[in-house]
Each structure stands twice: as C-alpha cells, then as structure tokens.
Amino acid sequence: MVQQERLIQEFLELVKINSHSGKEGKIAKVLIDKLKDLGLEVTQDNAGEKVGGETGNIIARLKGNKKAPAILFSCHMDTVKPGENVKPVIKDGVIYSDGTTVLGADNKAGIAAVLEGLRLIKENKIAHGDVEIVFSIWEEGGLFGSKNLDYDKVTAKYGFVLDSGGSPGEIINVGPCQDKINAKIVGKPSHAGVAPEEGVSAIMIAARAINNMKLLRVDEETTANIGIIQGGEATNVVTPEVHIKGEARSLKEDKLSAQTNHMIKALKESAEYFGGKVEIDAERVYPAFTIDENDEIIIKVKEAMSRIGIKGYTKATGGGSDTNIFNGNGIKSVNLGIGEKKPHTLEEHISIIDLVNSAKMVYEIIKVFGE
C-alpha cells in the first residue's frame, strides 16, 4: 500500500522548492520529470504567457488500460508568501515549517498525494480508465491558472481538486460565486481649515456608502466585505479621491447579483448626496457550483473513502477554488479535504496520517472509477 516514508520525503522535497504565485518554473520542471518517469504523457499550456508567469499549467495523462470514464485530479503549484526557503520540521507525527515561512501544504500536500496514488496504481497493476492531471499555476489570489487552462487538452468529465483544509473524508460539493467591486470616489479638494465648505470629501462619501451597506454575514448563503480603503494625503485637505475594494459571495447567483447591486447603489446614492462622483468596476470572478448528494461522483468518492476506513461527508464552503472554474467549464468537480491546517499562516501544518490517507484516497478513487 502507501509507502509512507517515500511519500513524506517527496512532500518534504516539494515544499523546499520556491514557488510563489507566478514563479512556479522550478517546481514545474521537477513535476514534469516525475510525471514522465511515471509513464504519463505530459504537456504544458500557455497560461503563464497570458498572466505574466514563468510557466504554464501542467497537463498530463496516464492512458487507461480498460474502458472506463476519464477522471481528473488537480492541485495548484503556487504558494502564498512568505514561502521561500521553507525548512520543514516533523514533530509528533505532524509536519510544520520552522515558523519563519508557510509550510506549503497548500497545495503541495495534494501534489504529493496524487504522485503517490499514481505510483500505487502502476506498482499494483490496477485496471483504470484515463487519469488526467492538472497542476495549475497562480491559484492563489485569482485562480489564474484554471481560468486560462487549455481545456481542449482535457477530456475528463469528472474532477477531483485536492485543496481543502478538512481531513480526508470532506467532500466540498457546494461552492459560492464571487464578485469583486472596485470603486474610485471623486470629491473636490479645498483647504480643510480655511474653506472646508468649498470641498467635497471623498472620505465622507465612502463612509456614508459603507455605513448603508449590508456587509459581512448577509444571510446563510451570502457574505460581503469592504477590504481596502485608500485615499488622502494631508489632514488640512478635504480629500478629493478615495479608492475602495470589496467583494460579495453567495451560493446563489441571484443573491450575489442582488448584493452587488445593493453595494453599487449605496455608492452611487452617497456620491449624489454629497455632490461627488463614483466610478465602479464590478466583475464576476468565478461561478457557483452545486453537485447533488446522489450524483455518481459523490457516491463513488464515498465508496472509495469507505474502503480505507474513512466516512465521506459533503459540505458547502464559502471559499473559491479551481473547483469553481472546472465546474464552470463542464468538468463536474468536487474539492476534497487533505488536512492542510492553518494555510496562509506561519503555523501551517499537516499531519502525516492525513497525508497518507490523501494518497490512499487518490488510489481508491482511481480504482473505483476503473470498475
């Protein structure tokens, strides 16, 4: 079964390779070699050229040895900052960084699990259909790899993204859509001490607008937030320009549209109230997805998990991932928990048992779909 020491050593190897978003060239080269050594057909697309990165998405295929549905496994190669010169430490069955960087289990634990699962399939001569792999670039901060993936190179209709923080067993089958909202608020400058009445404060426009917005937990399916406010240069100047950045998310497309329109309306009404102007750019960042509990993909994943003694369960999330983009491109996909705890922090860690179970899960999913 899983060769635990081999899996651990490969994971440690991967986290030591610097791969901030847009700088995945080194790890891509290593992974291409590993996939080719496993007998996969490997190509890359031009996503990196489109977004200004070092390399494109890796797209690989292990040709099937029987007729069965093609399936896809995906993880992202990039890590958040600070993620260079990672020094992993193992303590009491858990892998950490030394505390000066993130660990990079998000998402290199998924990559290590996929590679080990593929090895087990080859070593045990398991019957399977085509198994496709996408190791994407620049997932963090924008899902740019999956958005620019060459989908003509992918044939699978079922996908498994290994990038959720729950332990193996978690199946994310519901995810939100998201809008980003950027606004430039324009007022009128004047001397704040001599002639404040001649000015229009962009800060006051922003403050009134935000105060009139429904934010944070809007309802059980919808959230919204203003995350960045920038403006002003001196206390004696009525601020003429402010930039704000916000977002809204919902599990339902109509609710998201309503929330975004509400926030835009608040900005416009406030600008009109004070005699200023506002320029607004709202963008749908990714679509929502919902996969029914009784869908074949859920049933088969739960069966795979039961074979390794894990109870599978579905769960909705408020976060976005490559899973959203794959579903939006016709690949029915779920995001699977692999145990990456406290991602994006210096306390990030993963237990060895979760790493091992993630590899077992990949192996069993391939077997189940091959049957």
C-alpha positions as CSV (number, residue, x, y, z in Angstrom):
1,M,0.0,0.0,0.0
2,V,1.2,3.6,0.6
3,Q,5.0,3.7,1.2
4,Q,4.8,6.3,4.0
5,E,8.5,7.2,4.1
6,R,8.6,7.7,0.3
7,L,5.5,9.9,0.5
8,I,6.9,12.0,3.3
9,Q,10.3,12.5,1.6
10,E,8.6,13.6,-1.6
11,F,6.4,16.1,0.2
12,L,9.5,17.5,2.0
13,E,11.2,17.8,-1.3
14,L,8.4,19.7,-2.9
15,V,7.9,22.2,-0.1
16,K,11.6,23.1,-0.2
17,I,11.2,24.3,-3.9
18,N,10.4,28.0,-4.0
19,S,7.1,28.5,-6.0
20,H,5.4,31.8,-5.1
21,S,2.5,32.7,-7.4
22,G,3.8,33.4,-10.9
23,K,7.2,31.9,-10.0
24,E,6.4,28.2,-10.5
25,G,9.1,27.4,-13.1
26,K,11.3,25.4,-10.8
27,I,8.6,23.2,-9.4
28,A,7.0,22.7,-12.8
29,K,10.3,21.3,-14.2
30,V,10.5,18.9,-11.2
31,L,6.9,17.7,-11.6
32,I,7.2,17.3,-15.3
33,D,10.1,14.9,-14.8
34,K,8.3,13.0,-12.1
35,L,5.2,12.6,-14.2
36,K,7.2,11.4,-17.2
37,D,9.0,8.9,-15.0
38,L,5.6,7.5,-14.1
39,G,4.8,7.0,-17.7
40,L,2.4,9.9,-18.2
41,E,2.0,11.9,-21.4
42,V,2.9,15.5,-20.3
43,T,2.3,18.9,-21.9
44,Q,2.1,22.5,-20.8
45,D,-0.3,25.2,-22.0
46,N,0.5,28.9,-22.4
47,A,-1.4,30.2,-19.3
48,G,1.9,31.6,-18.0
49,E,2.3,33.8,-21.0
50,K,-1.3,35.1,-20.6
51,V,-0.9,36.2,-17.0
52,G,2.8,37.1,-16.9
53,G,4.1,33.9,-15.1
54,E,7.2,31.8,-15.5
55,T,5.4,28.7,-16.8
56,G,2.1,27.3,-17.9
57,N,-0.2,24.7,-16.4
58,I,1.0,21.1,-16.4
59,I,-1.5,18.8,-18.2
60,A,-0.7,15.1,-18.0
61,R,-2.5,11.8,-18.9
62,L,-2.0,8.3,-17.7
63,K,-3.6,6.3,-20.5
64,G,-6.2,3.8,-19.4
65,N,-5.8,0.1,-19.7
66,K,-9.5,-0.6,-19.8
67,K,-12.7,1.3,-21.0
68,A,-13.8,3.5,-18.1
69,P,-14.7,7.2,-17.5
70,A,-11.7,9.5,-17.7
71,I,-11.2,11.3,-14.4
72,L,-9.1,14.4,-13.5
73,F,-7.0,15.2,-10.4
74,S,-5.9,18.8,-9.8
75,C,-3.7,20.7,-7.4
76,H,-2.0,24.1,-7.7
77,M,1.7,24.5,-7.7
78,D,2.0,28.0,-6.2
79,T,2.2,29.1,-2.6
80,V,1.5,32.3,-0.8
81,K,4.2,34.5,0.8
82,P,6.3,34.0,2.8
83,G,7.0,30.7,1.1
84,E,10.7,30.7,0.1
85,N,13.4,28.7,1.7
86,V,10.9,26.5,3.6
87,K,12.6,24.4,6.3
88,P,10.1,21.6,7.2
89,V,10.1,20.2,10.7
90,I,8.4,16.9,11.8
91,K,7.2,16.8,15.4
92,D,4.8,14.2,17.0
93,G,3.6,13.0,13.6
94,V,2.9,16.4,12.2
95,I,4.9,18.4,9.6
96,Y,5.4,22.1,10.2
97,S,7.7,24.8,8.8
98,D,10.3,26.3,11.2
99,G,7.9,29.2,11.8
100,T,9.6,31.7,9.5
101,T,7.6,30.7,6.4
102,V,4.4,29.0,5.4
103,L,4.8,25.2,5.0
104,G,3.2,24.9,1.5
105,A,1.0,22.0,2.3
106,D,-1.5,24.3,0.5
107,N,-1.2,22.8,-2.1
108,K,1.9,20.6,-2.2
109,A,0.4,18.0,0.1
110,G,-2.2,17.4,-2.7
111,I,0.5,17.1,-5.3
112,A,2.4,14.6,-3.2
113,A,-0.8,12.6,-2.6
114,V,-1.5,12.5,-6.4
115,L,2.0,11.3,-7.2
116,E,1.9,8.6,-4.6
117,G,-1.5,7.5,-5.8
118,L,-0.3,7.2,-9.3
119,R,2.7,5.1,-8.3
120,L,0.5,2.7,-6.4
121,I,-1.7,2.3,-9.5
122,K,1.3,1.5,-11.6
123,E,3.0,-0.8,-8.9
124,N,-0.2,-2.8,-8.3
125,K,-1.1,-3.0,-12.0
126,I,-4.6,-1.7,-11.3
127,A,-7.2,-1.6,-14.1
128,H,-8.2,2.0,-14.8
129,G,-9.5,4.4,-17.4
130,D,-7.6,7.6,-18.5
131,V,-6.4,9.5,-15.5
132,E,-5.7,13.2,-16.2
133,I,-3.6,15.5,-14.0
134,V,-3.7,19.3,-14.0
135,F,-1.1,21.0,-11.8
136,S,-2.1,24.7,-12.1
137,I,-0.3,27.9,-11.8
138,W,-1.2,31.0,-9.8
139,E,-4.3,29.7,-8.0
140,E,-3.7,32.0,-5.0
141,G,-5.1,35.5,-5.5
142,G,-7.1,34.9,-8.6
143,L,-7.4,31.3,-9.9
144,F,-5.5,32.4,-12.9
145,G,-4.2,29.0,-13.9
146,S,-7.5,27.3,-14.1
147,K,-9.1,30.3,-15.8
148,N,-6.5,30.2,-18.5
149,L,-6.2,26.4,-18.8
150,D,-6.3,24.9,-22.3
151,Y,-9.5,22.9,-21.8
152,D,-9.1,21.4,-25.3
153,K,-6.4,19.2,-23.8
154,V,-8.7,17.8,-21.0
155,T,-11.2,15.1,-21.8
156,A,-12.4,14.1,-18.3
157,K,-15.9,14.9,-17.2
158,Y,-15.3,14.2,-13.5
159,G,-12.7,16.2,-11.5
160,F,-11.2,16.0,-8.0
161,V,-9.4,19.0,-6.6
162,L,-7.2,18.2,-3.6
163,D,-7.2,21.6,-1.9
164,S,-9.5,21.8,1.1
165,G,-8.5,22.1,4.7
166,G,-10.7,19.4,6.2
167,S,-9.2,16.0,6.8
168,P,-9.7,13.2,4.2
169,G,-13.4,12.5,4.2
170,E,-14.5,16.0,3.5
171,I,-16.2,16.5,0.1
172,I,-16.9,20.1,-0.9
173,N,-19.9,19.8,-3.2
174,V,-21.3,23.4,-2.9
175,G,-19.2,26.5,-3.5
176,P,-20.1,30.2,-3.9
177,C,-19.8,32.6,-6.8
178,Q,-17.9,35.8,-6.2
179,D,-18.0,39.4,-7.4
180,K,-15.2,41.9,-6.9
181,I,-16.1,45.5,-6.6
182,N,-13.6,48.3,-7.2
183,A,-14.7,51.9,-6.8
184,K,-13.0,55.3,-7.4
185,I,-14.8,58.0,-5.4
186,V,-14.2,61.6,-6.6
187,G,-14.8,64.6,-4.5
188,K,-13.4,68.1,-4.6
189,P,-10.3,69.4,-2.8
190,S,-10.3,72.5,-0.7
191,H,-8.4,73.8,2.4
192,A,-9.9,72.0,5.4
193,G,-9.2,74.9,7.7
194,V,-9.9,77.9,5.5
195,A,-12.7,76.8,3.2
196,P,-13.9,73.3,4.0
197,E,-17.4,74.2,2.7
198,E,-16.0,74.5,-0.8
199,G,-14.8,70.9,-0.8
200,V,-16.5,67.6,-1.3
201,S,-14.9,64.9,0.9
202,A,-14.4,61.6,-0.9
203,I,-13.9,60.0,2.5
204,M,-17.3,61.1,3.7
205,I,-18.9,59.7,0.5
206,A,-17.2,56.4,1.1
207,A,-18.1,56.4,4.8
208,R,-21.8,57.0,4.2
209,A,-21.9,54.4,1.4
210,I,-20.3,51.8,3.5
211,N,-22.5,52.6,6.5
212,N,-25.5,52.0,4.3
213,M,-24.3,48.6,3.0
214,K,-25.3,45.2,4.4
215,L,-21.9,43.6,5.0
216,L,-20.2,40.6,6.5
217,R,-22.8,37.8,7.0
218,V,-25.7,39.0,4.9
219,D,-27.6,35.7,5.2
220,E,-26.9,32.0,5.5
221,E,-25.8,31.9,1.8
222,T,-24.3,35.3,1.3
223,T,-21.4,37.4,2.6
224,A,-19.9,40.7,1.6
225,N,-16.9,42.8,2.7
226,I,-15.1,46.1,2.1
227,G,-11.5,45.1,2.5
228,I,-9.4,48.0,1.3
229,I,-9.8,51.8,1.6
230,Q,-7.1,54.1,0.2
231,G,-7.1,57.9,0.0
232,G,-6.0,61.2,1.4
233,E,-2.6,62.9,1.7
234,A,-2.9,65.5,4.4
235,T,-5.2,66.5,7.3
236,N,-5.6,70.0,6.0
237,V,-7.0,69.0,2.6
238,V,-10.6,67.9,2.0
239,T,-9.8,64.5,0.4
240,P,-10.6,64.6,-3.3
241,E,-10.2,60.9,-4.1
242,V,-10.7,57.6,-2.4
243,H,-10.3,54.0,-3.8
244,I,-12.2,51.2,-2.2
245,K,-12.1,47.5,-2.9
246,G,-14.7,45.0,-1.8
247,E,-16.3,41.7,-2.6
248,A,-19.5,39.8,-2.3
249,R,-20.1,36.0,-2.4
250,S,-23.2,33.8,-2.4
251,L,-24.1,30.2,-3.0
252,K,-26.9,31.5,-5.3
253,E,-26.2,33.6,-8.4
254,D,-29.4,35.7,-8.0
255,K,-28.5,36.6,-4.4
256,L,-25.0,37.6,-5.4
257,S,-26.3,39.9,-8.1
258,A,-28.7,41.5,-5.7
259,Q,-26.0,42.0,-3.1
260,T,-23.6,43.5,-5.6
261,N,-26.3,45.8,-7.0
262,H,-27.1,46.9,-3.4
263,M,-23.5,47.9,-2.8
264,I,-23.2,49.7,-6.1
265,K,-26.4,51.6,-5.3
266,A,-25.1,52.6,-1.9
267,L,-22.0,54.1,-3.5
268,K,-23.9,56.0,-6.2
269,E,-26.5,57.4,-3.8
270,S,-23.8,58.6,-1.4
271,A,-21.9,60.3,-4.2
272,E,-25.0,62.0,-5.3
273,Y,-25.9,63.1,-1.8
274,F,-22.6,64.9,-1.3
275,G,-22.2,66.2,-4.8
276,G,-19.3,63.9,-5.8
277,K,-18.8,61.2,-8.4
278,V,-18.1,57.5,-8.4
279,E,-16.6,55.1,-10.9
280,I,-17.4,51.5,-10.3
281,D,-16.0,48.3,-11.8
282,A,-17.8,45.1,-10.7
283,E,-16.6,41.7,-12.0
284,R,-17.9,38.1,-11.6
285,V,-14.7,36.3,-10.5
286,Y,-16.0,32.8,-10.6
287,P,-19.3,30.9,-10.8
288,A,-21.1,28.9,-8.1
289,F,-21.4,25.2,-8.2
290,T,-23.7,22.6,-6.5
291,I,-23.4,18.9,-7.0
292,D,-26.3,16.8,-5.8
293,E,-25.7,14.3,-2.9
294,N,-27.0,11.5,-5.1
295,D,-24.7,12.3,-8.1
296,E,-22.5,9.4,-9.3
297,I,-19.3,11.4,-8.4
298,I,-20.4,11.7,-4.8
299,I,-21.4,8.1,-4.4
300,K,-18.2,6.8,-5.9
301,V,-16.0,9.1,-3.8
302,K,-17.7,8.0,-0.6
303,E,-17.2,4.3,-1.7
304,A,-13.5,5.0,-2.2
305,M,-13.2,6.6,1.2
306,S,-15.1,3.7,2.9
307,R,-12.6,1.3,1.5
308,I,-9.8,2.9,3.5
309,G,-11.9,3.2,6.6
310,I,-13.0,6.9,6.2
311,K,-16.5,8.2,6.3
312,G,-17.1,10.6,3.5
313,Y,-19.4,13.6,4.0
314,T,-20.4,16.5,1.9
315,K,-20.0,20.1,2.9
316,A,-20.6,23.6,1.5
317,T,-17.9,26.2,1.5
318,G,-17.7,30.0,1.4
319,G,-14.4,29.9,-0.4
320,G,-13.5,29.8,-4.0
321,S,-11.0,27.4,-5.7
322,D,-10.1,25.8,-9.0
323,T,-13.2,23.6,-8.4
324,N,-15.4,26.5,-9.3
325,I,-13.6,27.1,-12.6
326,F,-13.6,23.4,-13.6
327,N,-17.4,23.2,-13.0
328,G,-17.9,26.3,-15.0
329,N,-16.1,24.6,-17.9
330,G,-18.1,21.5,-17.9
331,I,-16.0,19.2,-15.6
332,K,-18.1,18.1,-12.8
333,S,-15.7,18.5,-9.8
334,V,-15.5,18.4,-6.1
335,N,-12.9,19.7,-3.7
336,L,-11.5,17.1,-1.3
337,G,-10.2,17.6,2.2
338,I,-6.5,16.7,2.5
339,G,-5.8,18.1,6.0
340,E,-3.9,21.3,5.2
341,K,-4.3,23.1,8.5
342,K,-3.9,26.9,9.1
343,P,-3.0,27.6,5.5
344,H,-1.6,31.1,4.6
345,T,0.0,31.4,8.1
346,L,3.3,30.7,9.7
347,E,1.5,28.0,11.8
348,E,0.5,26.0,8.7
349,H,0.9,22.2,9.2
350,I,-0.3,18.8,8.1
351,S,-0.5,15.5,10.0
352,I,1.3,12.6,8.4
353,I,-1.8,10.4,8.8
354,D,-3.8,12.9,6.7
355,L,-1.0,13.0,4.1
356,V,-1.1,9.2,3.9
357,N,-4.9,9.0,3.8
358,S,-4.9,11.5,1.0
359,A,-2.7,9.3,-1.1
360,K,-4.8,6.3,-0.3
361,M,-7.9,8.3,-1.3
362,V,-6.4,9.1,-4.8
363,Y,-5.5,5.4,-5.3
364,E,-9.0,4.2,-4.3
365,I,-10.8,6.8,-6.4
366,I,-8.9,5.7,-9.5
367,K,-9.8,2.0,-8.7
368,V,-13.5,2.7,-8.1
369,F,-13.9,4.7,-11.3
370,G,-12.0,2.0,-13.1
371,E,-14.5,-0.6,-12.0
